[in-house]
Amino acid sequence: MMDIKAYLKEKKEIIDKELEKYFKKPFDDHIKILKESMQYSLFAGGKRLRPILCIAGAEAVGGNYRDVLPVACALEFIHTYSLIHDDLPAMDDDDMRRGKPTNHKVFGEAVAILAGDALLTDAFYIMSSSQIDPKKLIKVIRIISEAAGSRGMVGGQVADIRSEGKKVDVSTLEFIHTHKTGALISASVISGAIIADGTDEQIRAISEYGRHIGLAFQIADDILNVEGDPRILGKAVGSDQEKKKVTYPSVLGLERSKQIQKELIEKAILALKDFDSKADPLREIAKYIIERKR
């Protein structure tokens, strides 16, 4: 049985080194604060789950992590931008993220917004500057942009904001979670498989895996916001209830949420039934999602 913690640590170190390369390129003195703001959130202790899923998706179909590094790093840029904007006063109005003051608390709202804008835009610069086969790259860029934009994460965030304090049905709840969080997670693992020349059948299976773990991940976040340890989480718990957020525990209760989460992980692992041991990281990441403490 593989050691998933060792795998995650190893891949995180690889990704961090690659991310650092971007900031070795000179930034004009006039925008030094922008560079500092981008770095502040990018290197604030993230798990690097999305880029690791991109790597694991490639490995599952026989690829090499080096082939997907530009896309993996771009995914982390996009994820980090979303966190900076999520924390803003007009959005979730959070003061802490990963045990540190949020970006706008350190650099001010204007610079925080612009740092998020820069991270999102530069993600596509990183991908388009890579040596990945253009046909595959265009396909991946389309998948990622759809997952991050109005039909994905941004659309989910709008639905989330508009649902605060309201009674919603399960279909609305699922829409919010699959779009706000699930879409980019799913796009991450699919992108890796596409770049690594996965077959149509393999990509369909990995897409199913991605859909299930994407939703399970956000449900796990909902549960942690209820019963997690703030010292481990690096932020306060109970904020979802305080802000009247639409979550699985608030709509379906804690126990039912845990049951749905478990069922989703089982379905995700089942989707990989025809894969060999090269897909073990994906299987173990699925289990890790509901076992994590932060």
C-alpha positions as CSV (number, residue, x, y, z in Angstrom):
1,M,0.0,0.0,0.0
2,M,1.4,3.4,-1.0
3,D,2.2,6.1,1.5
4,I,-0.1,8.9,0.4
5,K,1.4,11.4,2.8
6,A,4.9,10.8,1.3
7,Y,3.5,11.1,-2.2
8,L,1.7,14.4,-1.4
9,K,4.8,15.8,0.3
10,E,7.1,14.8,-2.6
11,K,4.8,16.3,-5.3
12,K,4.2,19.5,-3.3
13,E,7.9,20.1,-3.1
14,I,8.2,19.6,-6.9
15,I,5.4,22.1,-7.5
16,D,6.7,24.6,-5.0
17,K,10.1,24.7,-6.8
18,E,8.4,25.2,-10.1
19,L,6.2,28.0,-8.8
20,E,9.2,29.8,-7.4
21,K,10.8,29.9,-10.9
22,Y,8.0,32.3,-12.0
23,F,9.0,34.9,-9.5
24,K,12.7,34.7,-10.4
25,K,11.8,36.6,-13.5
26,P,12.3,40.4,-12.9
27,F,9.3,42.5,-11.9
28,D,9.5,46.2,-12.5
29,D,10.1,48.2,-9.3
30,H,6.8,50.0,-9.9
31,I,4.9,46.7,-9.3
32,K,7.0,45.2,-6.6
33,I,4.1,45.3,-4.2
34,L,2.0,43.3,-6.7
35,K,4.7,40.6,-6.8
36,E,4.8,40.5,-3.0
37,S,1.0,40.2,-2.8
38,M,0.9,37.3,-5.3
39,Q,3.7,35.5,-3.6
40,Y,2.2,36.1,-0.1
41,S,-0.9,34.0,-1.0
42,L,0.7,31.6,-3.4
43,F,3.2,30.5,-0.8
44,A,1.0,30.7,2.3
45,G,1.0,26.9,2.9
46,G,-1.5,25.5,0.4
47,K,-1.9,21.7,0.0
48,R,-1.3,22.0,-3.8
49,L,-4.2,19.5,-4.3
50,R,-5.2,20.6,-7.8
51,P,-1.7,20.5,-9.3
52,I,-1.1,17.2,-7.6
53,L,-4.3,15.8,-9.1
54,C,-3.1,17.0,-12.5
55,I,0.1,15.1,-12.0
56,A,-1.7,12.0,-10.6
57,G,-4.1,12.1,-13.6
58,A,-1.2,12.0,-16.0
59,E,0.6,9.2,-14.1
60,A,-2.6,7.1,-14.0
61,V,-2.5,6.8,-17.8
62,G,1.3,6.2,-17.9
63,G,2.5,9.8,-18.2
64,N,5.3,11.7,-16.4
65,Y,4.8,14.6,-14.0
66,R,7.3,16.8,-15.9
67,D,5.0,16.8,-18.9
68,V,2.2,18.5,-17.0
69,L,4.1,20.9,-14.7
70,P,3.1,24.1,-16.5
71,V,-0.6,23.2,-16.4
72,A,-0.3,22.0,-12.8
73,C,1.3,25.4,-11.7
74,A,-1.3,27.3,-13.7
75,L,-4.1,25.5,-11.8
76,E,-2.5,26.6,-8.5
77,F,-2.4,30.2,-9.8
78,I,-6.1,30.0,-10.6
79,H,-7.0,28.5,-7.2
80,T,-4.9,31.1,-5.3
81,Y,-6.6,33.9,-7.2
82,S,-10.0,32.5,-6.2
83,L,-9.0,32.4,-2.5
84,I,-7.8,36.0,-2.5
85,H,-11.1,37.2,-4.0
86,D,-13.2,34.9,-1.8
87,D,-11.7,36.5,1.3
88,L,-12.5,40.1,0.3
89,P,-15.1,42.1,2.3
90,A,-17.5,42.0,-0.6
91,M,-17.4,38.2,-0.7
92,D,-16.8,36.1,2.4
93,D,-15.1,38.9,4.4
94,D,-12.5,36.6,6.1
95,D,-9.6,37.9,8.1
96,M,-7.6,34.7,8.3
97,R,-6.5,32.1,5.7
98,R,-4.2,29.2,6.5
99,G,-3.3,30.7,9.9
100,K,-2.2,34.1,8.4
101,P,-4.0,37.4,7.8
102,T,-5.8,37.3,4.4
103,N,-4.2,39.1,1.5
104,H,-6.4,42.3,1.7
105,K,-5.6,42.6,5.4
106,V,-1.9,42.8,4.5
107,F,-1.8,44.6,1.2
108,G,-5.2,46.4,1.1
109,E,-8.3,45.6,-1.0
110,A,-7.1,47.2,-4.3
111,V,-3.8,45.4,-4.4
112,A,-5.4,42.1,-3.3
113,I,-8.0,42.4,-6.2
114,L,-5.2,43.1,-8.7
115,A,-3.0,40.3,-7.3
116,G,-5.9,37.9,-7.9
117,D,-6.4,39.3,-11.4
118,A,-2.7,38.9,-12.2
119,L,-2.6,35.3,-10.9
120,L,-5.6,34.3,-13.0
121,T,-4.3,36.0,-16.2
122,D,-0.7,34.8,-15.7
123,A,-2.0,31.2,-15.4
124,F,-2.9,31.3,-19.1
125,Y,0.5,32.9,-19.9
126,I,2.2,29.9,-18.2
127,M,0.1,27.4,-20.1
128,S,0.5,29.1,-23.4
129,S,4.3,29.4,-22.9
130,S,4.7,25.6,-22.4
131,Q,6.0,23.0,-24.9
132,I,2.8,20.9,-24.6
133,D,1.4,19.7,-27.9
134,P,-0.8,22.6,-29.2
135,K,-3.9,20.4,-29.9
136,K,-3.9,19.0,-26.4
137,L,-3.1,22.3,-24.9
138,I,-6.0,24.1,-26.6
139,K,-8.3,21.3,-25.3
140,V,-7.0,21.6,-21.7
141,I,-7.2,25.4,-21.8
142,R,-10.8,25.2,-22.8
143,I,-11.6,22.7,-20.0
144,I,-9.8,24.8,-17.4
145,S,-11.3,28.1,-18.5
146,E,-14.8,26.6,-18.5
147,A,-14.2,25.2,-15.0
148,A,-12.9,28.5,-13.7
149,G,-15.3,30.9,-15.4
150,S,-19.0,31.7,-15.5
151,R,-20.0,28.0,-16.3
152,G,-17.8,26.8,-13.4
153,M,-16.3,28.3,-10.3
154,V,-17.4,31.9,-10.8
155,G,-21.0,30.8,-11.6
156,G,-20.9,28.7,-8.4
157,Q,-19.7,31.6,-6.4
158,V,-22.5,33.8,-7.7
159,A,-25.1,31.1,-6.8
160,D,-23.5,30.8,-3.4
161,I,-23.7,34.5,-2.6
162,R,-27.3,34.8,-3.8
163,S,-28.3,31.8,-1.7
164,E,-27.0,33.1,1.6
165,G,-29.7,33.2,4.3
166,K,-32.2,31.5,2.0
167,K,-33.8,28.1,2.1
168,V,-32.6,26.1,-0.9
169,D,-33.3,22.7,-2.3
170,V,-30.7,19.9,-2.7
171,S,-30.3,20.6,-6.5
172,T,-29.3,24.2,-5.8
173,L,-26.9,23.1,-3.1
174,E,-25.3,20.5,-5.5
175,F,-25.1,23.1,-8.2
176,I,-23.2,25.5,-5.9
177,H,-20.8,22.9,-4.7
178,T,-20.1,21.2,-8.1
179,H,-19.4,24.6,-9.7
180,K,-17.8,26.6,-6.9
181,T,-15.3,23.9,-6.0
182,G,-15.8,20.7,-7.9
183,A,-15.4,22.0,-11.4
184,L,-11.7,23.1,-11.0
185,I,-10.8,19.9,-9.1
186,S,-12.3,17.8,-11.8
187,A,-10.6,19.8,-14.6
188,S,-7.3,19.3,-12.8
189,V,-7.3,15.6,-13.0
190,I,-8.8,15.5,-16.5
191,S,-6.1,17.9,-17.8
192,G,-3.3,15.6,-16.6
193,A,-4.8,12.6,-18.3
194,I,-5.3,14.5,-21.6
195,I,-1.8,15.8,-21.7
196,A,-0.4,12.3,-21.0
197,D,-2.3,10.8,-24.0
198,G,-5.0,9.0,-22.0
199,T,-7.5,7.1,-24.2
200,D,-11.1,8.3,-24.6
201,E,-12.2,5.5,-22.2
202,Q,-9.6,6.4,-19.6
203,I,-10.5,10.1,-19.8
204,R,-14.2,9.3,-19.3
205,A,-13.4,7.2,-16.2
206,I,-11.1,9.9,-14.8
207,S,-13.8,12.5,-15.5
208,E,-16.2,10.5,-13.5
209,Y,-13.6,10.2,-10.7
210,G,-13.1,13.9,-10.8
211,R,-16.8,14.8,-10.5
212,H,-17.2,12.7,-7.5
213,I,-14.1,13.8,-5.6
214,G,-14.8,17.5,-6.5
215,L,-18.1,17.4,-4.7
216,A,-16.8,15.3,-1.9
217,F,-14.0,17.8,-1.3
218,Q,-16.4,20.7,-0.8
219,I,-18.6,18.6,1.5
220,A,-15.5,17.8,3.5
221,D,-14.9,21.6,3.8
222,D,-18.5,22.1,5.0
223,I,-18.0,19.4,7.7
224,L,-14.7,20.8,8.8
225,N,-16.3,24.2,9.2
226,V,-18.7,22.6,11.7
227,E,-16.4,20.3,13.7
228,G,-12.8,21.0,12.6
229,D,-10.1,22.3,14.9
230,P,-9.4,26.0,14.1
231,R,-5.7,25.6,15.2
232,I,-5.3,23.0,12.5
233,L,-7.5,24.6,9.9
234,G,-5.8,28.0,10.3
235,K,-9.1,29.8,10.4
236,A,-12.2,30.0,12.5
237,V,-14.9,27.3,12.4
238,G,-18.6,28.0,12.4
239,S,-18.3,30.9,9.9
240,D,-20.6,29.2,7.4
241,Q,-23.4,29.1,10.0
242,E,-22.7,32.7,11.1
243,K,-22.8,33.9,7.5
244,K,-25.9,31.7,6.7
245,K,-24.0,29.9,4.0
246,V,-25.7,27.1,2.1
247,T,-23.8,23.9,3.0
248,Y,-24.5,20.2,3.1
249,P,-24.7,20.1,6.9
250,S,-27.1,23.1,7.0
251,V,-29.4,21.6,4.4
252,L,-29.1,17.9,5.1
253,G,-27.5,17.6,8.5
254,L,-24.1,16.5,9.6
255,E,-24.6,12.7,9.5
256,R,-26.3,12.6,6.1
257,S,-23.5,14.8,4.8
258,K,-20.9,12.4,6.0
259,Q,-22.8,9.5,4.4
260,I,-23.0,11.3,1.0
261,Q,-19.3,12.1,1.2
262,K,-18.5,8.5,1.8
263,E,-20.7,7.3,-1.1
264,L,-19.0,9.8,-3.4
265,I,-15.6,8.5,-2.5
266,E,-16.6,4.9,-3.1
267,K,-18.0,5.9,-6.5
268,A,-14.8,7.8,-7.4
269,I,-12.6,4.7,-6.6
270,L,-15.0,2.5,-8.5
271,A,-14.6,4.7,-11.6
272,L,-10.9,3.6,-11.6
273,K,-11.6,-0.1,-11.5
274,D,-10.0,-0.7,-14.9
275,F,-6.8,1.1,-14.0
276,D,-3.7,-0.6,-12.6
277,S,-1.5,0.4,-9.7
278,K,-0.4,3.6,-11.5
279,A,-3.8,5.1,-10.5
280,D,-3.2,4.3,-6.8
281,P,-2.3,7.9,-6.0
282,L,-5.8,8.9,-7.3
283,R,-7.4,6.2,-5.2
284,E,-5.5,7.3,-2.1
285,I,-6.2,11.0,-2.7
286,A,-9.9,10.2,-2.8
287,K,-9.6,8.6,0.7
288,Y,-7.4,11.5,1.9
289,I,-10.1,14.0,1.0
290,I,-12.5,12.8,3.8
291,E,-9.7,12.0,6.3
292,R,-7.9,15.3,6.2
293,K,-8.1,17.8,9.1
294,R,-7.6,21.0,7.1
